[in-house]
Amino acid sequence: MALARTTALAAMLGALALARPLAAQQDDTIVVTGEIERQVDEMEVRQQARAITERGNIIGAPLARFQQPVCPGVWGLEGASAQLVIDRIYYNAEAAGLELDEDAGCAANVIVAFVPDPHAEFDALRTSRHPLVEGLTFWERKRVSQVDGPVLAWNVVSTRTAYGQARSGRPPVYDGTDMSRLNSATRRDIESAVVLIDVDALGTIDAIAVADYATMRLLARTRPPRDDEPAYGTILSLFDNPVEAPGRMTEFDRAYLASLYAGEDNRPGNMALRNVGDLMERGVEGMD
C-alpha cells in the first residue's frame, strides 16, 4: 500500500416472489389463495432509510444524485487492489442504474483515498481551496471536519433546474416554474464525491467490502447509522462495527440506491425513498 503526503494527494485528486409452482396431483385439488405476507417491515425500512440519509429537507427537497457518468478513482492502493475497488464501484453503480464513464482516461468524479490521517488531508484540501471541497458550504465543511472515526466522506452538490440548468446570480435565480406536489422545480446534482479512509482502520477488511462501503457514501449523501443495531443490515456499519457488520452491500443497501436512482430526479426526498421496502422484497440487481 502506497502512502503519499498531503500535497501529493491534493495534486492527484485534481486530475482525477420467490414463487414455487405446485403441481396438482388430482383434479379435485383445493387451492387456497390469500395475501402474501411481507418479509420486511415497511415502517422500519423507511425509518432506517431516513436515518442514514444526511439531514436536510428530506421531505420536500429532491435528494442529491449523480446525473453525469460515474468514473471511480483510487489513491493509496497499488495495482490489482486499486483496480478491484474501481471495478466493484463500477459494478455497484451500474446495478443502481447509473451511467458509467469507462474510458481509460476519464476524470475521476468518485474518489476513494487511503491516507494516514483523513482529518489532516481534509484540512489541507480545505486550506488550499481545492476544487473537490470548494463547492462545499461552510456548514458542510464544518460537518465533515467534526466527524469522529476513521472515515471522512462528502459530496459536492449543486442545485439546478429540473432540466439541468445551472443557477445564476446572487441570490441564485432559476428559469423554471415546472413544479407540483409530486415534483420540485429544481434538482440536486452530485458533481463529485470523496471518501477518505484511515489506512490503520482497514485491518482484515477486504477490498470488496471497502468498495461497497465507499459506494454507499459516494453515490448518495448517506451516513453510518447511529444505532449500533439497525433493523436491517447495512454496509454503512463497516467501520463502526467491523466484526459484526455485513461484509458486502445488503438487500437494504442495494434497494436504497435503486429507489434513489429510479424515477424523476426532481421528486421530493420522501418519494425517492418510498420504494426501498418493495425493492428489498422483489430484489434488485446485485442481490446474491
C-alpha positions in Angstrom: 0.0 0.0 0.0 1.5 3.3 -1.1 1.1 6.3 1.1 1.6 9.9 0.0 2.0 13.2 1.6 -0.9 15.6 1.8 0.4 17.8 -1.0 0.7 14.8 -3.4 -2.8 13.7 -2.6 -4.2 17.1 -3.3 -2.4 17.2 -6.7 -3.7 13.8 -7.7 -7.3 14.4 -6.7 -7.4 17.3 -9.1 -6.6 15.0 -12.0 -8.7 12.6 -11.3 -41.9 -13.9 -5.2 -39.8 -16.3 -4.8 -42.8 -18.4 -6.1 -42.6 -22.2 -6.2 -45.2 -23.9 -8.6 -47.2 -26.7 -7.1 -48.3 -29.5 -9.4 -51.8 -30.7 -8.9 -51.9 -34.5 -8.2 -55.6 -34.9 -8.8 -58.4 -33.0 -10.4 -60.1 -32.2 -7.1 -57.1 -30.4 -5.6 -58.3 -27.4 -3.4 -56.2 -24.3 -3.9 -56.3 -21.7 -1.2 -55.2 -18.2 -2.1 -54.5 -15.2 0.1 -52.3 -12.2 0.6 -48.6 -12.7 0.6 -47.0 -11.9 3.9 -44.5 -9.2 3.7 -40.9 -10.1 4.6 -39.9 -6.6 5.7 -41.5 -4.0 8.0 -42.2 -1.0 5.7 -42.1 1.4 8.6 -38.8 0.2 9.9 -37.3 0.3 6.4 -38.4 3.9 5.9 -37.1 4.9 9.3 -33.7 3.4 8.6 -33.6 5.0 5.1 -34.2 8.4 6.7 -31.7 7.7 9.5 -28.8 7.0 7.0 -29.7 10.0 4.8 -27.8 13.2 5.5 -30.0 15.8 7.2 -31.8 18.4 5.0 -35.3 18.9 3.8 -35.7 15.2 3.0 -39.5 15.6 2.7 -39.8 18.5 0.3 -36.5 18.8 -1.5 -35.1 16.3 -4.0 -32.3 14.1 -2.8 -28.9 14.6 -4.4 -27.8 12.1 -7.0 -25.4 11.8 -9.9 -26.6 13.0 -13.3 -23.2 12.6 -15.1 -21.5 9.3 -15.9 -19.5 7.9 -12.9 -15.7 7.5 -13.1 -14.1 6.0 -10.0 -10.6 6.7 -8.9 -8.5 5.2 -6.1 -5.5 6.7 -4.3 -3.2 4.9 -1.8 -3.7 1.3 -3.1 -1.4 -0.4 -5.5 -2.2 -2.2 -8.8 -4.6 -5.1 -8.6 -6.1 -3.9 -5.2 -6.9 -0.5 -6.6 -8.4 -2.0 -9.7 -10.6 -4.4 -7.7 -12.1 -1.4 -5.8 -12.7 0.5 -9.1 -14.3 -2.5 -10.8 -16.6 -3.1 -7.8 -17.7 0.5 -7.7 -18.5 0.4 -11.4 -20.5 -2.8 -10.8 -22.4 -1.3 -8.0 -23.1 1.9 -9.9 -24.4 0.1 -12.9 -26.6 -2.1 -10.7 -28.2 1.0 -9.2 -28.9 2.4 -12.7 -26.2 5.0 -13.1 -24.4 5.7 -16.3 -20.7 4.8 -16.4 -17.7 6.5 -17.9 -15.3 3.6 -18.6 -12.8 5.4 -20.8 -9.2 4.8 -19.7 -8.5 8.5 -19.3 -11.8 9.5 -17.7 -11.5 12.2 -15.0 -12.5 10.6 -11.6 -15.5 12.1 -10.0 -15.9 9.5 -7.3 -12.7 9.1 -5.3 -11.6 6.7 -2.6 -8.3 7.7 -0.9 -6.5 5.6 1.7 -4.5 8.0 3.9 -2.7 8.1 7.3 -4.8 10.9 8.6 -8.2 11.7 6.9 -8.7 14.9 9.0 -5.3 16.3 8.1 -5.9 15.6 4.4 -9.3 17.3 4.6 -7.9 20.3 6.3 -5.2 20.5 3.7 -7.7 20.4 0.9 -9.8 23.0 2.6 -6.9 25.3 3.2 -5.8 25.1 -0.4 -9.3 25.7 -1.6 -9.1 22.6 -3.7 -11.9 22.1 -6.3 -13.1 19.0 -4.5 -14.0 20.9 -1.4 -14.6 24.4 -2.9 -18.2 23.5 -3.7 -19.0 22.7 0.0 -20.8 25.2 2.1 -19.3 26.5 5.4 -21.7 24.2 7.3 -20.9 21.2 5.2 -17.2 21.7 5.7 -17.8 22.1 9.4 -19.9 18.9 9.5 -17.1 16.9 7.8 -14.4 18.2 10.0 -16.3 17.3 13.2 -16.9 13.7 12.2 -15.2 11.2 14.6 -13.8 8.0 13.3 -11.5 6.7 10.6 -13.6 7.8 7.6 -14.5 11.2 6.2 -16.9 11.5 3.2 -18.5 14.3 1.4 -20.4 15.0 -1.8 -20.1 18.3 -3.7 -23.7 19.1 -4.7 -25.2 21.8 -7.0 -28.8 22.9 -7.4 -30.1 23.0 -10.9 -33.5 23.4 -12.6 -35.4 20.2 -13.3 -33.9 20.3 -16.8 -30.3 20.7 -15.6 -29.8 24.5 -15.9 -27.2 25.8 -13.5 -28.0 28.7 -11.2 -27.1 32.3 -12.0 -26.8 35.4 -9.9 -26.7 36.1 -6.2 -29.1 35.0 -4.8 -29.4 32.3 -7.4 -32.2 32.6 -10.0 -33.7 29.6 -11.8 -35.5 29.9 -15.0 -38.2 27.3 -14.3 -41.6 27.0 -12.8 -42.4 23.4 -13.6 -43.3 22.2 -10.1 -46.2 20.4 -8.3 -46.9 18.4 -5.3 -45.1 15.5 -6.9 -42.2 17.3 -8.4 -39.8 20.1 -7.5 -38.8 22.9 -9.9 -35.2 22.1 -9.0 -33.0 19.0 -8.7 -29.8 18.4 -6.7 -26.8 17.1 -8.7 -23.8 15.4 -7.1 -20.8 16.8 -9.1 -18.1 14.9 -7.3 -17.7 12.7 -4.1 -14.8 11.7 -2.0 -14.2 9.1 0.8 -11.0 9.4 2.9 -10.2 6.2 4.8 -7.6 5.8 7.5 -5.2 3.0 6.4 -4.9 1.9 10.0 -8.6 1.1 10.2 -8.5 -1.4 7.4 -7.3 -4.4 9.4 -8.7 -7.5 7.8 -11.4 -5.7 5.9 -11.2 -6.9 2.2 -11.2 -4.7 -0.8 -14.8 -5.6 -1.9 -16.2 -4.6 1.5 -14.3 -1.3 1.3 -15.6 -0.7 -2.2 -19.2 -1.5 -1.2 -19.0 0.9 1.8 -17.5 3.6 -0.4 -20.3 3.1 -3.0 -22.9 3.9 -0.4 -21.1 7.1 0.7 -20.2 8.2 -2.9 -23.3 7.7 -4.9 -25.7 9.1 -2.2 -25.5 11.6 0.7 -25.5 9.0 3.4 -24.0 8.5 6.8 -23.4 5.4 9.0 -26.4 4.5 11.2 -26.2 5.9 14.7 -27.9 2.8 16.1 -25.4 0.0 16.7 -28.0 -2.5 15.6 -30.1 -1.1 12.7 -33.2 -3.1 11.9 -31.7 -4.2 8.6 -28.1 -4.8 7.9 -26.1 -2.2 6.1 -22.6 -2.0 4.8 -22.5 1.5 6.3 -21.8 -0.1 9.7 -18.5 -1.5 8.4 -16.1 0.8 10.2 -18.2 1.3 13.3 -18.6 -2.4 14.0 -16.3 -4.3 11.6 -16.7 -7.6 13.4 -20.5 -7.9 13.2 -21.2 -5.6 10.2 -22.1 -7.1 6.8 -19.1 -7.8 4.6 -21.0 -6.8 1.4 -23.7 -4.4 0.4 -27.0 -5.8 1.7 -30.5 -6.0 0.3 -31.3 -2.8 2.1 -28.3 -1.0 0.6 -29.0 -2.0 -2.9 -32.7 -1.3 -2.6 -31.9 2.1 -1.2 -29.7 3.1 -4.2 -32.1 1.5 -6.7 -35.0 3.6 -5.2 -33.0 6.8 -5.1 -32.0 6.5 -8.8 -35.4 5.3 -10.1 -37.9 7.8 -11.4 -37.7 11.5 -11.8 -34.7 13.2 -10.4 -36.7 16.2 -9.0 -39.0 14.1 -6.8 -39.3 15.2 -3.2 -37.0 13.2 -1.0 -39.7 11.2 0.8 -41.0 9.9 -2.5 -37.5 9.0 -3.7 -37.0 6.5 -0.9 -40.6 5.2 -0.6 -39.9 2.0 -2.6 -37.0 0.7 -0.6 -39.1 -1.9 1.2 -40.8 -3.1 -2.0 -37.4 -3.4 -3.8 -36.0 -5.4 -0.9 -38.8 -8.0 -1.4 -38.7 -8.0 -5.2 -34.9 -8.0 -5.4 -32.7 -5.8 -7.4 -29.5 -6.5 -9.4 -26.5 -7.3 -7.3 -28.5 -9.2 -4.6 -26.9 -12.6 -4.3 
